[in-house]
Amino acid sequence: MKTDPAKLEMMRSYFNAIASGMGHIIERTSFTTFVKESADFGTALATPSGDFFVYPKTVGVTIFLGLSLKKTIEESGPMQPGDIIITNDPYTTDGLATHLPDVHIIKPIFIDDEIVSYAWSFVHVSDVGGLVPSSISPTATDVHQEGLRIPPVKIYEAGKENQVVRTFLRANSRASHLNDGDINAMIAAVNTADIRLKEMIEKFGENEVKQGMLDLLKQAADRAGKVIDAIPDGTSEFADYLDDDMISNVPIRLKIKLTVKGKQLTLDFSECDPQVKTAFNLVTNGQEHSFLYQGLINYIISKDPFIPINGGITYPIEVISPKGTLVHPEYPASVGIRHSITMRLYNVVLGAIGKLLPEAVPAAGAGQSAIVVLSVPDDQTGGRKMSVVEPLGGGGGAQQGADGVDGIDHSSGFLKNTPIESLEQHIDIHVHRYEFLPNTGGAGENRGGHAICLEFEVIKPESMVTARGMERMKFQPWGFMGGRAGAVGEVKKITPNGEKQNQSKIDVLRLEKGDIVQLISPSGGGWGNPFARKKETVLQEVEEGLLSEERALQQYGVKVYLDHNEWKIDEEQTSRLREKVYNEVFTDVVWDFGNERAAYEKVWTGEASSELAVQLRSYLPNERTRYKHAVHDYFRHRDEPLSKADIVKALDQMNQQKGGNES
């Protein structure tokens, strides 16, 4: 590095203040609850080549760290002072915009005639058209069904607003006034960054500031390399699942091969499932995309808490992602539920690291961030009002020395609760319950975080609920190092007469006045032998109502009883039971994937699933899901493990049958 270390640290503070200040502007001036309450926005400063050299740690969501503006800048054409770019299109930005409701605003910052930096912000806006209110439907089969695509265009040219662009935006949204407010908040943020960075350059000098940007990136890269170097060299493989693709009961498998060699780490997605027909795809155009390895980024930051938070953290990471996979889908694959892929990959990457360094990673968390949206008729306009009810997460995974966080998974990217008072003020809803559920955290020496129950009543007829990103309703969050798997999620509709109706994952749930929706999130997996958990901690959770007397005995071997309204431990029975079960049951358990996954993988071995994934990439994009479903149906009565040869044989028979039918 060329900058004096003391000066670099001062500049780092200035950069952070600018980027965080942008976030505070959006937080205070945006229109929608999902932005100002739940904080689904981001801000950063980028180098002239498009790399984020500073990214806030405490304002907005963190998962865009490591993305690049390079492709977006190239697509925007020549720039001049006063230009501001707007885009939401994944395919023309190399996945900077990961789905259409994420609208990005980018402003080049000029000194004389030279671009010295870019100010960037994004907001998840309320609606950009498409099949459903809020635009995101898991069952969309084409990106064009998901709303208006905005390739990189200039919403401001030389300081003058482009009214044509504004007109198109307003005409393609069910909530254009809300979008206007949020877009204006982003524009205010990047304009403020322009002013603040120029003030900083006046203080430190242009050359020093430009060199400081590069040195911070290099410092982050060097320190990230040291963290990776502490992982033993080697290769490991790991896979996990999304429950299904919303049009079948066939799971979506995410598989990686992780290789560590010195200070470099490679993630190979060659055996990951092919792109699917529905909206569970992540556009990367084959680039190194931070949504693929957010768990690794957080792992690096946790090991080096003082590392500069910027794109340099990702420099030691290489990615292999063949075209046609879930993480490199071909146009026009739908992408609205891409964050489900991101959250499951969080578990997959950490699981692969766990095979090389078991003590360093947590068990799986809930692995969902279900954005629950309510849409109701608007009596004043004749249209519809919509609001995010909650970003429903679930319990975090436990780790060595610490329980999982109750109600929120560490992979959620720092989304915040929507306060109930604010929610009920903005839309017609009555919330009955929003609380932790007892007896749900995966058992372990350190237990998983508890699940959340959200229960609300709609108070207007013809209401609709969407809930993108619901997961872990079938495959449990895994426990690690002897810990037990967490609990799965549930959805119920309760009619005004009290009848409870079980629901599958929500696409669009249509409701009438008085209907109640009950959503239960997954919980976190446990870490370590449950019978090694401190019995005093078990007693405390019984006292707090988080653990029942029965579960304390069954899961932890702790016998408790009430004595004059005071919970106490039966020391003799506890010691006897714990010693017996500890030695008989838990000594050889490393991973607990839950019964559903164990039953599935009894037939669908890793070898068979990987072979099918690789074979299907040679088929046309619109045929891959159909053939995947057909192969699963072909083996629906199978109870013996599948091999590669079985998969090849099944596909050959299907192709021969297809050829015969066509002739």
N, C-alpha and C positions, 0 to 999 in steps of 0.2 A: 504494500500500500504506500501511496505517495504522500498522503495527507498526514500532518502531525496528529498523533492519537488524541491529544486533548482537544484540538480544534475539531477533529472528526466527531468526537462525542458531543460537542456543543452543536455542531450542524445536525447531527442525528436528532437531537432534542428539538431543534427548529423544524426539521422535516416532519417529525412526529406531530408537533403542534399544528402544522398546516393540515396534514392529512386528517387528524382527529377533529380539527375545527370544521373541516368540510362535513364530517359526519354529524357533528352537533347542529350544523345549519339544517341538514336534511331532517334530523330528528325533531327540530323545533318548528320547521316551516312546512313540512309535508302535510297532506290532507288525510291520509288513510290510517286507520288504527294499526294495520299490519306493518306499516312503516314506523310510525311514531311510538307505537307501543311494543310490537313484537320485534322491531328492529331488523326487518329483512331488507337491508340495503348495505352498500359498501362504498368505500372511498379509498383512493390511493394516489400516489404520484409515480410517474413512469419516466424512464430515460427516453431520449430521442429515438432509440431503437425499439422501445415498447415494453421493457422489463420494469416491473414494479420495484422501485428501490426503497420505498417506505410504505408500510401497510399498517393501519391502526390495530392495536391489540385489544382495545377495550370498547370500541365503538363499531356497531354493525356486525355483520357476519364475517367469519374468517376464512371461509372455504374458497374464496377466489384468489387467495395468495398463491403466487406461482404461475398464474395465467399471463398471457402476453397480448399486447395491443398490436403486435407487428402486422398480422394479416389485416386487421381492421384499418390500420393506417394506410397500408398499401391499396386497399380497396377504395379508400376515400379520395384519392387523387391529390393534386397539389394543394397546399394549405397556405393560408395567409392570416395575418393577425385578425382576430375577431371571429374566426370560424369555430363552430361547435358541431361535432358529429353526434348523430343519434343512430342507434342500431339495436336490434333484438334478434338477429338472425344467426343461429348456430353455424349454418353451413358456409357462410361467407366470412366468418370471423374465426375459423379454426376452433370453435367452441367457446370463445370468450363469452358470448351470450349462450347460455346452456339450455334455455327454453324461452318461448316467445314472451311470456309475461315479464321476463327480466329485461328491462329497457336500460341501455347503457348510454351515458353522455360522456363525451371526451372532448377536451379542449387543448389545442396546442398552445404552449406558452412561449412567446417570442421575446428575444432580446435583439433589437434592431431587426435584421431579416433572418435570424437564425432561431430554430426551435431548440430550446434548452430543456424542455420537459413537456410532459402531458399530464393534465389533471383528469382523473377518471372517477366516475361514480356510476352506480347502478341502483335501481329500485325495482322491487317486484311490484308492478302496478296492478290495479284492480281487475282490469279486463282488456284484452286485445281482440275481442271477437271470438269466433270459433264455435264449437258445438254447444258449450254449456256456459252459464254465468261463471265468471272468473277464468274462463278459457281452457282449463285443464281437465281433460277427461282421460282416465287410464285406458279407455277402449278406443281412443282415436287411432286410426290406422295410417294416417298420412299427416305430415307436418302442416299441410294446408288446412286441415280440419281444426287446427289448434289456434288459429287466429291470423292476424295480419303479420306477414314477414316484412321487416324493415332492414334491407341491406344497409351498409354504412352510407348515410347521406348527411348533408349539412342542414341542420335545423336553424343555424345562423351562418350567414356568409358575410364576412368583413363587418361583423357587428350588427347586421340587419337580419331580423327574423324572416325565415322562409315560410310564408303563409300557406303555400301549397302543401308543404309537409305537414303543417299543423292541421290543415283541412282533412287530409287523408287520415291522420291519426284520430281525429274526433269522429269521423264518419264510420270508424271501424271498432268502436268500443261501446259497450253498454253503460259505461261509467266515465264518459269523456271528461267531465268536470273534475273528477277525482284524479284521473291521469294527468290533466293539465296542471293541477296543483303539485303533484309529485314530480313531474318533469321540471316545472319551474323551480322547485326546491333543489334539484340536481344542478340546474343551470346556475343558480345562485351560489352553490357550493364550488363549482369549478371556476366561476368568475372570481370568487373570493380567494381561491388558491392562486390564481394568476397574480392578484395584487400582493398576496403575502410572500410568494416566492420571489417576486421582483424586489420587494423590500429586503428579503434575506440576501439576495445577490448584491444589493447596494451595501450591505453590511460586511459581507465576507469576500465579495469579488466573484465575477462570473466564472473564471477558470477554477477557482477553489471550490465553488459549489458543484460544478460539473464533475470535477475530480472526486469530490466527496460522495456523489451518487455512485460512481464506479467502485470506490473503495468500500462502501457499505455492502454492496453486492458481493465483492470479493471476500470481505470479512465473514459474511453469512455463509458463503460457499465453503470457505476453509473450515469454519467451525462445524458446519453440518458434516463435512467429510470426516472430522475427528470423531463425531458421534457414531457414524457408520463404521468407522475403523474399529470401534470397540465391540461391534457385533462379530462373533466368530465367522471367519471365511467359510463359505459353503453354499449349498443350494438346498432349498426346501420348497415344498409344494403345499398348497392349502386351497380348499374350496368351501363355499357356503352358498346358500340358496335364497332367492326370493320365493315366496310361497307358490306363485303361479303367475300367468300372464293375463289374467282377468277374463280370458275367453275359453279357458280350459283349466283342468286341475294339474297340468304339467308344470313342474317347478322350473325356474330359471336358475341356471348354475353359473356361478362366477368362480373361475379357477385361475390361479396364478402360479408361476414358478419364479421364486425370488432367489437371486444370486448375489452374494456379497463377496467382493474381492478388494481387499484393502479399503480405500476411501470411496469406492464406487459401488453402487447398488443397481441391479437391473431387475425390472419387473416384466415378465413375459406373459402376455395374455393369449397366447396362441391356442390354448385349449379352453378358453372361455366360450360360453354358448354364442351361437350366431345371433345377429339382430333379430328381434321379434316383431310380430305384426302390430302389436299394441305399443303404448307410449313409454315402454321401459328400455329406452336406448339413450346412450350418451355420445353426443357428437364430439369428436376430438380431431377428426381428419388425420389421425395417426400421429398427432403431436404429443409432446410430454405435457399432459394436462393434470392440474393439481387435484381435480375431482377423483382421479384414479388412485391417489395415494395420500389422502388427507390424514389417515391414521399415521403414516410415516412422518409427515410434516409435524403433527402434534407430538409424536414420539421424540423427534429431534429437539423440539422446543422444550419438552419436559426434561430432557437430559441436559440441556443448556439454556436455562431460563433467561439468560441475558444476551442471547444471540440476537443480532439485528433481525427484525421481522420484515423480510423482503423476499423477492423471488430468488435470490442467491441460495436460499435454503434448498431449492430444488435442483441446483446445478449438478450435484453428484449423482442424480437419479436418471437412469436411462429407461426407456419404455419400448417394448415390442408389442404392437397391437395391430394384427393383420386386418385388412379391410374386410368388412362383412361381419365382424364380431359385434357384440353388444356395445363395446367401447370404441368402435370405429364403424358405425353403421353407414350404409350407403343411402344417399338422397333418394326418395323423400321420406325416410323413416320418421315416424312421430317420436317426440322426445320429452313430452310434458312431465313424465314421472322420472326424469333422469336422476333425481336426488335419491331415489330408492337404490339405484345402482351405487351411487357414491357412498351411502351409509353402509351397504353390505360390504363394499370393498374396504371400508374402514376395518371391519372385522377380519376380512380375508388377509389383508396385508399384515395386520398385527398377529394373526394366527400363524402366518408364515415366519415372522420374526420369532414368535414364541417357540417354534421348533428348534431354532438355533440358540435362543437365549430365554428360557422359560420364565425366569424370575422377573423379566423386564416388562411384561405386557399384561394388560388386564383381561379378564373374561369378557365375553361379548355382552354389550349392552342391548337395550331394546331394539336398536337398529331401525327405528322409524322416526320420521318427523311428519306426522299426518296433519296436513294443513286443512283444518275443518272450516269450511266456508258455508255460511247461511245466506240464501237469497230469498227475499220476500217481495210481494207486490208493493209498489210505491203509489199510495192513493193520490198523492199530489200531482205526480207527473204522468201516471199511467204506465210507467216503466217498472223497473225493479231496483230495489236497494240490495246491496250485498256487503258483507263484512266477514273477515276472518273471525271465527269464534275463538279458537285457540290453535297454536301450533302444538299438537299433542305428541309429546315424545314418549317417555317411558323410563324405567329405571336404568341407571348406568351399570356397567360391569364392574365387579369388585376387582381389586388388585392386591398384590402382596402388601400387607400392612394397612390397608384402607378398605372400608366398605364402599360399594357403589353408591353414587349419589341418588337419592330418592327422586323419582319423577322426571329426571332429565338425563339423557344419554350424552356422554362427552363427544359423540360424533355429530351432534345436532348443530354445531356451528354458532352457538351462543344466541339462538333465538330466545326471546323473552316471552313470558306470559302476557296475555292481554288481561288487564284488570277487569274483574267482573262488572264493577261499577261503570267503567268506560264502555264496555261491551253493551250492556243493557241500555246505555244512553244512546248508542249509535244505531241500534237495530232492534226489531221487535223480537225479543227473546227473554225467557226467564230461566236462569240457571239454578237448578236444584242442588247439584253436588259438583264439587271440584276438589278432590281430596286424594290422599294416598290410600291405597288399598292394603290392609293388613295381610300377612301370610303370603305375600307374592314374591318377595326377593329370593333369588336363587340361594340355597343354603351353602355355606362355606365357612372356613375359618374367618374369612371376610365375606359377608353376604352381599348379594347383588342389590341394587337399588329397587325400591318398591315401585309397583305400577301406580298409574293414576286412573281414577274413575271420573269421567266428565259426563254429567247428565243434565240435559236442558230441554225445555218445553217450548215448542213454537206456538205463537199466539196470533198468527195470521193464517188464513187458509191459503192454499196453493204455494206453500213454502217449499224450498228445495235445499238439500244439504249435499255438498260434494266434500270429499275427503281424500285428496290425493296423497299417496305415500303410505297408506296403511300396510303394515307388514307384520311378520312374526305372529300370524294367526294360525299357523300350521307348524312351522319348524321353530323350535324353541331357541332362545339365545343360549349359546353354549357356556357351560361351566368349565373351569380350567384348574389344573393341578389338584384334582380331587374335589373341586367345587361342583355343585349341582346346577343343572340348566335352569334358566329362569322360566317364568310363566308366559303363555301366549296371550294375545289380545282377543277381545270379543266385541261384537256390536249387537245391540238389541234395540228394537223399536217397541215402545210401550204405548198401547192405544188408550184413549180416554177411559175405557172400561177396565183397564188394568191388565189386559192381555199382553204378555211378553212374547215377542216374535224375534227369533234369532235371524241375524242378517249376515250375509257374506261381506267381503271388502266392499266399501261403498264406491260406486261410480257416481250415480245420481240417485238420491233417496228423496222421493216425493212425499210430502207430509201435509197433513191438514191440521187445523186449529186443535190444540189440546194434545197432539201427539208428543211423546217424549222420546228422545234419542239418548241411549246410554252407550258410551264408548269406554272400553277398558283397554288400556295400553298394555304392551308386554312389559316384563320386568327385566332386571339385569341378572346375568349369570353369576354364580358364586366362585370364589377363588380359595383353594386350599380345603383341607379336610374339615367338614362341618363339626366333627367331634373334637376338633382342636380349638374350636371357638371358646373364648372365655365364658365360663358359665355365668359370671356376674353380668356380662353383656347380654346374654340370653335372658336373664332375669329382668334386666332393665327394659328390654323390649316387650316383655310380657306386661310389665307394669305400665308401659306407655301405650298399650293397646295395639302394637304393631305385630305381635306374635301371640298366637293362642297357646293355651296350656298343652293342647294335644300336639301342635306343631313343634313346640319346644322339646317334647319328649321324642317324637318321631324323627325330626330332622337333626337335632343336636344332642340327643341323649341326656337332656337335662330335665329332671323331674322337679316340677314346682307345685306348690300348693298354697292355698289361702289359709292364713292363721290370723283371725281377728282383723279381717280386711287388709291384711298385709301379705304380699307374696313372699314366699321363702323357698329355698332350695332344699330338697331331700338329698343331703350329701352322700349318704351311704348308697342309695339306689342309683344316683347319678354316676358315682365312681364305678360301680359294678357294671352298669350298662355301657358306659363309655369305653371302658377297657376292652370289653368283649367285641363291640361293634367296630371299634377303631382297627383292631387287628384282623377282623374277618372280612370287612367290606371295602374299606377305602384305601388300602395300602397301594394298590396297583392302578388306581383310576387317575388318568391324566386329563382326558377330554370327556365331557358328558354332553353329547349332542341332542339328547332327548329321544324319546321312543319313536316319534314320527320319522325323524331322519334315519334312525337306525333301521327301521323297517323298510324305508325307501331304498337305502343303500345296500340292503341285503340282496336286492335284485339288481338295482342300477349301480353297479360298481363304478369307482372312479375311472377305471380303464374303459368301460363301456360308454360312460357319459362323455369322456374326452374324445373318443373315437367318433361318436355321433356329431359332436360339435365341429370337429375338423372336417368330416365328410360333408356336412351341410353347407360349408362355405363355398363349395364348388357348385352349388345350385343357385338358380336365380333368386334375387332377394325376396321376391314375392312368393317363392315356393318354400322357403326355409322353415317357416312356422308350420305350414301344412304338413311337410314331411316329418318334422319333429313330433307333432301330434300323432301322425300316423304310425311312426315307429313305437311310440309309447303304447298306442292302442294295440299294436301287433303283439306286444309282450304283456298285455294287461293281466293274463292269467298265469304268468310266469312266477315261480317261487324259488328258482335257482339263480345263482349269480350269473350275470351276463358277461360275455367276453367281447373282445374286438371282432372276432370272427362272426359272432351272432349279429352284430350291428351291420357288418358288411353284407352278410347273407340277406338280412331283412330288406335293406335298401336295394340290393340287386333284384330281389323278387318284385318289389314295388315298381322298379323301373321297367322290368320285363312286362309286368302287367299293364303299365301305362303305355308301353310301346305297342302291345297287342291291342289295347282299346283304341289307340289312335289309328292303327292300320285298319 
